[in-house]
């Protein structure tokens, strides 16, 4: 699939005002480089901070990205073109995170919460989903759309739903005191824009999950935002919540990118709260789908989600990224009536926002997707070979 048409949309619309961080794989050094996007150039900062994780822990990360002298550079347009045509022989973009733990929050929007309830009651069978959706969606939505999770009002609604036989584990994390926070994928396993994303070949009901993703420092402070696709197998998770890992964590099932946008005077956490994340799917069969995920409709504040992931109960010495959830669960019929949506190989999935650019990927099976081979040992060995490992950071050197 030719992704060249997306080349002009990969960068944010106001890229000249944005503090952008990229990870560039440079075949000349056999590994990733931390880069600052400045105008039409990506400047290599790896000699200053060998990992993005380390960069986000520095108090002057924004000034470093904006102005520190680099030791090399690449044309941004060339990086984007190589990335979209998946040319691994030349410098290209990777997912913009490295040593951070890949975490996710689930069931943070009413619409996706209802779809999880439907999955559960359908036992992973898409043929039953439409009947169940029409039977329970409206009564549940009417009771919970405006509720604040964990509030006394939410507790009273829970009592009513239990009495009516409509309670679900998904409603528990949707309106109860504690959100669903889980580990999405292993460190360094995320793919970036232009890459293939994978769903298990034996899955018959699956979908993308377009999300705002926060990059959080080791101190628990949100430092940057980007886009993510929390690729999901609805049939697996619907059969049992104990299959969450198998539904969520497969080869190439976590996509993040294209860049990290650091919070600064031009883009704040409040701007992230107001972000609208768009999803567009284009299939080889002519199928198209469009949806929008307004982050403002989230049921829990972004900082509340971060606090549930990080605190006295759990620290992350290398920081973490947090998928903040999606409201978009596609239900449009793609084939037979009542069967709903599921991916087909060759689908192009574009997740976009004017402030964050476009994360575009092509669907394949997890079994056929490019193997994940560059892990923590490979990264450490590569950085050591390049003389970039050290115990202290000397930014002024």
C-alpha positions in Angstrom: 0.0 0.0 0.0 1.4 3.4 -1.1 1.2 5.9 1.8 2.8 8.8 -0.1 -0.6 10.7 0.0 -0.1 11.2 3.7 3.4 12.8 3.5 2.0 16.3 3.8 0.0 15.4 6.9 2.6 13.7 9.1 3.8 16.9 10.7 1.5 19.0 12.8 -0.2 21.9 11.0 1.7 24.4 13.2 5.0 22.5 13.1 7.0 25.7 13.0 5.6 26.6 16.5 5.8 23.1 18.0 8.5 21.6 20.2 8.8 18.2 18.4 10.9 15.2 19.3 11.5 12.3 16.9 13.4 9.1 17.0 15.3 8.4 13.8 16.8 5.0 12.9 20.1 5.7 11.1 21.6 2.7 9.3 25.0 4.4 9.4 25.1 4.0 13.2 23.0 0.9 13.3 20.5 2.3 15.9 18.1 5.0 16.9 18.9 8.7 17.4 17.0 11.3 19.4 16.2 14.2 17.2 14.6 17.7 17.4 12.4 18.7 14.5 13.3 22.3 13.6 11.8 23.6 10.4 12.7 21.3 7.5 15.5 19.6 9.5 15.7 17.0 12.2 18.7 17.7 14.4 20.6 14.8 16.1 20.7 15.3 19.9 21.8 11.8 20.8 25.2 13.0 22.1 23.3 15.2 24.6 20.6 12.6 25.6 20.9 9.1 24.2 17.3 8.2 25.0 14.0 10.0 24.8 13.3 8.7 28.3 16.3 10.6 29.6 15.4 13.8 27.7 11.9 14.0 29.2 13.4 13.9 32.7 15.5 17.0 32.1 14.1 20.2 33.6 15.2 22.1 30.4 14.0 19.6 27.9 12.1 22.3 25.9 15.1 24.6 25.6 17.3 21.6 24.6 15.0 20.5 21.8 14.5 24.1 20.6 18.1 25.2 20.6 20.9 22.8 21.6 23.5 22.3 18.9 23.3 19.0 17.1 26.0 16.8 15.7 24.1 15.8 12.5 20.8 16.4 10.8 18.4 15.0 8.3 15.9 16.5 5.9 12.5 16.0 7.5 10.8 15.4 4.2 13.3 12.7 3.3 12.7 11.0 6.7 8.9 11.1 6.1 9.1 9.8 2.6 11.4 6.9 3.6 9.2 6.1 6.6 6.0 5.9 4.5 7.5 3.7 1.9 9.1 1.5 4.7 12.6 1.8 3.3 14.8 0.5 6.1 18.1 1.1 4.1 18.0 4.9 4.8 17.2 7.0 7.9 13.6 6.8 8.8 11.2 7.5 11.7 10.5 5.2 14.6 7.9 5.4 17.4 9.1 8.5 19.3 9.5 6.7 22.7 12.0 4.2 23.9 12.6 3.1 27.5 9.2 4.3 28.8 6.8 1.6 29.9 3.8 1.4 27.6 0.6 1.8 29.7 -3.0 2.3 28.7 -6.2 3.4 30.3 -9.4 1.7 29.2 -13.1 2.4 29.3 -12.6 6.2 29.7 -15.4 7.3 27.3 -19.1 6.4 27.6 -19.4 5.1 24.0 -16.5 2.8 24.2 -17.7 1.6 27.7 -21.0 0.6 26.2 -19.3 -1.3 23.4 -17.2 -3.2 26.0 -20.4 -4.1 27.8 -21.9 -5.3 24.5 -18.7 -7.3 23.7 -19.0 -9.0 27.1 -22.6 -9.9 26.7 -22.1 -11.0 23.1 -19.2 -13.3 24.3 -17.1 -12.0 21.4 -19.7 -12.9 18.7 -20.3 -9.9 16.4 -23.5 -11.4 15.1 -25.1 -10.9 18.5 -23.8 -7.4 19.1 -26.4 -5.4 17.2 -29.3 -7.0 19.1 -27.6 -6.5 22.4 -26.7 -2.9 21.5 -30.2 -1.9 20.6 -31.5 -3.6 23.8 -29.3 -2.0 26.4 -27.4 0.9 25.0 -30.0 3.6 25.5 -31.0 2.6 29.0 -27.4 2.5 30.1 -26.3 5.7 28.4 -29.2 7.6 29.9 -28.1 6.7 33.3 -24.4 7.3 33.1 -23.6 9.9 30.4 -23.1 12.8 32.8 -21.8 10.9 35.8 -18.5 11.6 37.5 -16.7 8.3 38.1 -16.4 7.4 41.7 -19.0 10.0 42.9 -21.9 9.2 45.3 -24.2 9.6 42.3 -22.3 6.9 40.4 -22.5 4.6 43.3 -26.3 5.0 43.4 -26.5 4.3 39.7 -24.4 1.2 40.2 -27.0 -0.1 42.8 -29.8 0.5 40.3 -28.0 -1.3 37.4 -27.2 -4.2 39.6 -30.8 -4.6 40.6 -31.8 -4.5 36.9 -29.2 -7.1 36.0 -27.2 -4.7 33.8 -24.0 -4.4 35.8 -20.7 -5.2 34.1 -17.0 -5.2 35.0 -16.7 -2.5 32.3 -19.2 -0.3 34.0 -17.2 -0.8 37.2 -14.1 0.7 35.7 -16.1 3.2 33.7 -18.0 4.9 36.5 -16.4 3.3 39.6 -13.7 4.9 41.7 -10.8 3.1 39.9 -10.1 3.2 36.2 -8.7 0.4 34.2 -4.9 0.9 33.9 -2.9 -1.9 32.2 0.4 -2.5 30.5 -0.2 -2.3 26.7 3.0 -3.8 25.4 6.7 -4.4 26.2 9.2 -1.5 26.3 10.5 -0.7 22.8 7.9 -2.8 21.0 5.8 0.1 19.7 5.8 0.8 15.9 5.7 4.2 14.5 4.0 5.9 11.6 4.2 4.2 8.2 4.7 0.7 9.8 2.4 -2.3 9.6 0.1 -3.0 12.5 -0.9 -6.5 13.4 -4.0 -8.3 14.5 -4.0 -12.1 15.2 -4.8 -14.1 12.1 -7.4 -16.1 14.0 -9.3 -13.0 15.2 -12.6 -12.4 13.4 -13.7 -9.2 15.2 -11.1 -6.4 15.8 -10.7 -2.7 15.4 -8.4 0.3 15.8 -8.5 2.5 18.9 -7.4 6.1 18.1 -6.1 7.7 21.3 -4.3 10.7 22.7 -1.1 9.4 24.3 0.7 11.2 27.1 4.5 10.9 27.7 5.1 11.1 31.4 8.4 11.7 33.3 9.7 9.5 36.0 8.3 12.0 38.5 4.8 11.5 37.2 4.6 14.7 35.3 3.0 14.8 31.8 5.7 16.2 29.5 4.4 15.7 26.0 1.6 14.3 23.9 1.4 12.2 20.8 -1.1 9.9 19.0 -1.6 6.2 19.4 -3.5 3.2 18.1 -4.3 0.7 20.8 -5.1 -2.1 18.3 -7.7 -4.4 19.9 -9.2 -7.8 19.3 -12.9 -7.5 20.3 -13.7 -11.2 20.0 -10.9 -12.1 22.4 -11.6 -9.5 25.1 -15.4 -10.1 24.7 -15.0 -13.8 25.5 -13.2 -13.0 28.7 -11.5 -10.1 30.4 -8.7 -12.5 31.3 -7.8 -12.5 27.6 -7.0 -8.8 27.7 -3.3 -9.4 27.2 -3.9 -11.7 24.2 -6.3 -9.1 22.8 -4.0 -6.2 23.3 -0.4 -7.3 23.1 0.7 -8.9 19.9 3.4 -8.3 17.3 3.0 -4.7 15.9 -0.2 -4.2 17.9 0.9 -0.9 19.5 1.5 2.1 17.3 2.7 5.5 18.6 3.7 8.7 16.7 4.6 10.4 14.6 6.4 12.7 17.0 6.3 13.8 20.7 5.0 17.3 21.1 6.4 18.7 24.3 4.2 20.9 26.4 5.3 24.6 26.1 3.7 28.0 25.7 2.2 27.1 22.4 0.8 23.7 23.4 -0.2 23.0 26.9 -1.9 20.1 28.8 -5.1 22.1 28.4 -4.6 22.1 24.7 -4.2 18.3 24.9 -7.5 18.1 26.8 -9.2 20.0 23.9 -7.7 17.8 21.2 -9.9 16.1 18.7 -8.4 12.8 17.4 -9.7 11.8 14.0 -9.8 8.3 12.6 -10.0 7.4 8.9 -10.0 3.8 7.6 -9.6 3.0 3.9 -9.8 -0.6 2.7 -8.7 -2.3 -0.5 -12.4 -3.3 -0.9 -13.5 0.3 -1.2 -14.7 0.5 2.4 -14.2 3.9 4.1 -14.9 5.0 7.7 -14.4 8.3 9.5 -14.8 9.2 13.1 -13.7 11.8 15.6 -12.6 11.3 19.2 -13.0 14.5 21.2 -10.7 14.2 24.2 -12.9 16.7 26.1 -15.6 14.0 26.4 -13.4 11.8 28.5 -15.0 10.8 31.8 -11.8 11.2 33.9 -9.3 14.1 33.7 -6.0 13.2 32.1 -4.1 14.0 35.4 -6.4 11.7 37.3 -5.5 8.8 34.9 -1.8 9.6 35.4 -2.2 9.6 39.2 -3.8 6.2 39.0 -0.8 4.9 37.0 2.0 6.6 39.0 2.4 7.5 42.6 3.4 5.9 45.9 1.9 2.7 44.7 3.9 2.5 41.5 7.0 4.3 40.2 8.6 4.3 36.7 12.3 5.2 36.8 12.3 5.5 33.0 9.0 7.2 32.8 6.0 5.9 30.9 3.5 6.7 28.2 -0.2 6.4 28.8 -2.8 5.7 26.2 -5.8 7.7 27.6 -8.6 5.7 26.0 -10.9 6.0 23.0 -14.6 6.8 22.5 -14.5 5.3 19.0 -15.6 1.7 18.6 -16.7 1.3 14.9 -20.0 -0.5 14.6 -20.8 0.1 10.9 -21.4 -3.1 8.9 -18.6 -3.9 6.6 -19.9 -7.2 5.2 -23.1 -9.0 6.1 -25.8 -7.0 7.9 -25.4 -7.1 11.7 -21.8 -8.2 11.6 -20.3 -4.8 12.3 -16.8 -3.7 11.5 -13.6 -5.7 11.5 -10.3 -5.1 9.9 -9.1 -6.7 6.7 -5.5 -7.0 5.6 -4.4 -3.9 3.6 -6.6 -1.4 5.6 -5.0 2.0 5.9 -5.6 3.4 9.3 -4.9 7.2 9.7 -5.1 8.7 13.2 -4.7 12.5 13.1 -4.9 15.8 14.9 -3.9 19.2 13.6 -1.6 19.7 16.7 0.0 16.3 16.6 0.2 15.3 12.9 -0.8 11.9 11.5 -0.1 8.4 12.6 -0.8 6.2 9.6 -0.4 2.4 9.4 -1.3 -0.5 7.3 -3.1 -3.5 8.7 -1.7 -7.0 8.4 -1.7 -10.1 10.7 0.5 -10.1 13.8 2.1 -13.2 12.3 3.0 -11.6 9.0 4.1 -8.2 10.5 7.8 -7.4 10.7 9.3 -9.1 13.8 10.3 -7.0 16.7 14.0 -7.7 17.1 15.5 -4.5 18.5 15.0 -4.7 22.2 16.6 -3.3 25.4 19.8 -5.4 25.1 20.2 -4.3 21.4 19.7 -0.7 22.3 22.2 -0.8 25.2 24.7 -2.5 23.1 24.3 -0.1 20.2 24.6 3.0 22.5 27.7 1.5 24.2 29.3 0.9 20.8 28.7 4.5 19.9 30.2 5.7 23.2 26.9 7.2 24.3 26.4 5.5 27.7 27.4 7.5 30.7 26.3 7.9 34.3 25.7 11.7 34.2 24.3 14.0 31.6 26.4 17.1 30.7 24.1 19.1 28.6 26.5 22.0 28.1 29.2 19.8 26.6 
